């Protein structure tokens, strides 16, 4: 896996079901200039994690839209997080589970 440190902020949103997570992803990317890093089904417990990347103000706007959309489609929000300035190690960890 090729890795290049991006320095962009990272947001994670976790819902209990896949469809609300996908609706959240759609809303987030239509609302602000953010990119989808990955969508991952959690293996150890129920839940789906959406990872987004972009600048801080866009991610804040995208998070709000994503939470509203996911809940509107019946999802239960399990967690949401924003990492404004990920370090190189954090950035690598965010990418570590892609394609696993």
DRENLO-671787 format. One record per residue (C-alpha): residue in three letters; y, x, z. Coordinates in steps of 0.001 Angstrom, whole numbers, padded with zeros to 6 digits. Example, Ala and Ser with C-alpha at 12.3 -4.5 7.8 and 13.67 -1.06 7.14 Angstrom:
# DRENLO-671787
ALA / -004500 / 012300 / 007800
SER / -001060 / 013670 / 007140
//
This chain:
# DRENLO-671787
UNK / 000000 / 000000 / 000000
UNK / 003342 / 001410 / -001022
UNK / 005929 / 001225 / 001734
UNK / 009689 / 001583 / 001479
UNK / 011896 / 000878 / 004484
UNK / 014294 / -001918 / 003578
UNK / 016423 / -002220 / 006726
UNK / 016965 / -005921 / 006010
UNK / 016747 / -008419 / 008860
UNK / 013447 / -010225 / 009401
UNK / 012782 / -013788 / 010515
UNK / 009456 / -015285 / 011522
UNK / 008676 / -018968 / 011848
UNK / 005363 / -020305 / 013054
UNK / 004161 / -023875 / 012676
UNK / 000828 / -025385 / 013626
UNK / -000065 / -026524 / 010085
UNK / 000096 / -025101 / 006551
UNK / 001931 / -027918 / 004734
UNK / 004923 / -027992 / 007118
UNK / 005090 / -024197 / 006839
UNK / 005195 / -024392 / 003050
UNK / 007900 / -027057 / 003209
UNK / 009814 / -024824 / 005620
UNK / 009480 / -021917 / 003179
UNK / 010762 / -024051 / 000320
UNK / 013772 / -025233 / 002322
UNK / 014595 / -021731 / 003558
UNK / 014582 / -020160 / 000113
UNK / 016627 / -022985 / -001408
UNK / 019204 / -022902 / 001375
UNK / 020045 / -019197 / 001541
UNK / 019522 / -015896 / -000249
UNK / 016308 / -014887 / 001519
UNK / 012958 / -013690 / 000241
UNK / 009493 / -014545 / 001453
UNK / 007700 / -011504 / 002813
UNK / 004455 / -013381 / 003406
UNK / 002819 / -016573 / 004666
UNK / -000137 / -015863 / 006940
UNK / -002728 / -018091 / 008519
UNK / -003282 / -016883 / 012072
UNK / -006860 / -015860 / 012735
UNK / -007008 / -015961 / 016519
UNK / -005417 / -019360 / 017023
UNK / -004166 / -022280 / 015011
UNK / -000898 / -021690 / 013259
UNK / 000769 / -020366 / 010154
UNK / 003400 / -017632 / 010202
UNK / 006160 / -017421 / 007601
UNK / 008019 / -014094 / 007347
UNK / 011392 / -014023 / 005627
UNK / 013736 / -011165 / 004819
UNK / 017452 / -011056 / 004055
UNK / 020833 / -010405 / 005589
UNK / 021512 / -011781 / 009044
UNK / 023795 / -014691 / 008152
UNK / 021482 / -015896 / 005371
UNK / 018455 / -015702 / 007660
UNK / 020183 / -017739 / 010371
UNK / 020977 / -020459 / 007841
UNK / 017460 / -020299 / 006375
UNK / 015835 / -020523 / 009837
UNK / 017745 / -023695 / 010673
UNK / 016794 / -025317 / 007354
UNK / 013164 / -024209 / 007694
UNK / 012772 / -025627 / 011187
UNK / 014270 / -028970 / 010144
UNK / 012030 / -029210 / 007072
UNK / 008852 / -028172 / 008864
UNK / 009395 / -030693 / 011644
UNK / 010321 / -033396 / 009124
UNK / 006903 / -032912 / 007504
UNK / 005044 / -033291 / 010792
UNK / 004800 / -029681 / 011884
UNK / 005047 / -028560 / 015472
UNK / 007227 / -025468 / 015785
UNK / 005299 / -022821 / 017727
UNK / 007809 / -019976 / 017485
UNK / 010831 / -018681 / 015619
UNK / 012267 / -015202 / 015849
UNK / 014994 / -013145 / 014256
UNK / 015046 / -009346 / 014159
UNK / 018606 / -008429 / 013110
UNK / 018046 / -004709 / 012571
UNK / 014366 / -003775 / 012424
UNK / 013510 / -000137 / 012941
UNK / 011314 / 001683 / 010470
UNK / 008312 / 001123 / 012762
UNK / 009032 / -002573 / 013204
UNK / 009523 / -002945 / 009479
UNK / 006154 / -001322 / 008843
UNK / 004475 / -003584 / 011419
UNK / 005929 / -006687 / 009746
UNK / 004236 / -005628 / 006504
UNK / 000976 / -004486 / 008118
UNK / -000824 / -007824 / 007924
UNK / 000069 / -008653 / 004322
UNK / -003114 / -009119 / 002241
UNK / -005380 / -008784 / 005284
//
